[in-house]
Every structure is written in structure tokens, then in C-alpha cells.
Amino acid sequence: MPLPVEALWTCAVLAMVVSGTSFTITGTEIFEPMRRLLSARSEWLGHLTACFYCTSHWVTFLLVALYRPVLVSTGFLPVDLAISAFFVVQLAAYLTGLLFKSYSVIIPVKAAMQQAMEAARAAHRAQRTGTVGAASDADVRGAQEAG
């Protein structure tokens, strides 16, 4: 039986799409309002949109139904597509694991950058309102009185 290179390539591309889509739906800020809304409507929908592995199954089933890649031919299309779908889910889970690993390095850096930006904004606001200057004058007066 020849290796189904085209179906394998299709499954690899679908796994990349599933990984990115599932991660985006379940883990990014832009989809937070949708996750909150669905969680309020149904516990099941809330779980579905919070779990990348769960979401990846549904995205995979949709894409495999549309593209119909057949990795293993049993002669019964529903079984063939189920095999391809679970191959895509597992490959997507592996790719998402790599994505999580890379984000575990990036997220602390992003958090530190956000804290630095917030501190800079607070300093800028204080400077605009004159609270920094008043504090420095008080410090100067306190130092003069002590000296």
C-alpha cells in the first residue's frame, strides 16, 4: 500500500490550523468575552471554550469532514476519517504543547514589560499632577529641618 503523502500533508497542515485555532479560542484575551458569555449560558460550552484539547477535537472534526484526508483506507469512509481525525488531534496536541512551552518563556517577560509600562504611566501621571514634585519638596523640607 503506497504512503498517502498528500493525505499526510493535509493532516499536518490541519494539525497546525487546529493547534493555532484551539489555542486562540481557549487562551487569548480577544476571545475572553466569548468564553465568559458561553460559560454563563452553559457549563459544557464554558468547558469547551476553556479547554484547548476539547476545542481541538471539534475543530478537527469539522476540518476533517471538509477536507476528507484518508491516511488509512479500510474501505469504510467514516472509519477512515475517524482515524485521520484522531491523528490530527494528537499531532495538534503535540504542537500546542510546543506552543505552551514557548509561551511559558514569553509570558513572564510580557508580565514584566506590562508592570514596567504601568509604573511608567503612574510616574507620568504623578508628574503631570505635580504629586512627584510635591513629594520631592516635602523630602527637601524634611531634610532641611533634620539638618
N, C-alpha and C positions, 0 to 999 in steps of 0.2 A: 504494500500500500504506500503510495507516494506521500511525502510530507506535505501537508496543506499549508504551504508558505504564505499564500495570500490570506487565508483564514487566521493564521498565527499572527501575521502583521496586523490584521484588523483587530484581533483581540488585544494586542499590545497597545494599539492606539486607543481603543475603547477603555482599557485599563487606566491609561493616562487621563483621559477625559473624566472617567468615573472618579478617580482619585481627586482630581482638582475640583470637580463639581461638588462632591460629597464634603470635602474639607471646607469649601467656600460656604456651603449651606449651613454646616454644623458649627463652624468655628470662627467666622469672621463677624466683625462689627456691623457690616452692612446688612446682614440677614438677622441681626438680633431682634428687631421689631417683629419680623415674620415669625421667628421662633417663639417669642413671647405670646403673640396672638394665637398661634396654633396650640401652644401649651395651655392657654386659658380655655380653648374650645374643647380639647381632648387630651387626656393623659397619653394616649397612644401616639397622637400626632406630635405632642411635645417630645416624647422619647425618640420618635423617628427623626425629628429635626435636630436633636441634640447628640445623636449617636452616628458618627461618620460611618461605622461599619453597617449599621442598619440602613442608612440612606444609600450607601453604595450598592446594596442589593437591589433596591428599587430602581435606581438609575441604571444599573447593569441590565436588569430585566427589560427595561424599556429599550435601551440601545441594542441589545442582542436581538430583540424582537424586530427592530427596524432594519438592522444590518445583516442578520442571519449568518454569522460566521459558523462554519462547521469544522471543528477540529478533529472530531472522531465521528465517523459515519457508521451508524448502526442500522440505517435504513428506516429509522423512525424519527422524523424530524424533531418532535418535542423532546425526545431524549438527547438527540444531538445538540440541540440548542441549550438544554439544561447543563450539559457537560461544558459547553463553551461559556455559559453564563457563570458557572462556579469557578472556572479557570480565570475569567476576567475579574471576578470578585476577589479571589485570592491574590492575583497579581496587583490589583488596585490597593488591597490592604497592605501589601509589602511596600508599594510605592508611597502610600500615605504614611507608613511607619518611617520611611526615609524623610518625608516632609516634616513629620513631627520632630524627628531628631534634629533636622536643620533649624526648625523654629525654636527648639529648646535652647539653642545657642543665641538666636536672634532676639527672642523675647526679652531676656534680661537687659540686653543692650538698648532695646526700644524703650523699656520702662525707665532706665537711667536717663535716656535722652528726654523723655517726657517730664521727668522730675526736674531736670536742668532747665527745660523750657518754662515750666511752671514757676520755678524760682526766679528766672529772668523776668517773667511777666510781673510777678509780685514786686520785684525790685523796681521795675519800670513804673508800675502803678504808684508805689510808695514815693518814688522820686517826683512823679507828676503832682501828687497831692501834697508834697512837702513834708511827709512824715519822716523821711530819712534825714532831711536837713534839720528838722526839729530835734530828732533824736541825737544828732551829732552836736547840736548846740547845747543840749542838756548834758551830754557827756563832757563837753568842753567846760561848761559851768561847774559841773561836779568835780572835775579835775582841778579847776582853779580854786574852788572852795577847800578842797582837800590839801592843796599845796600851799 
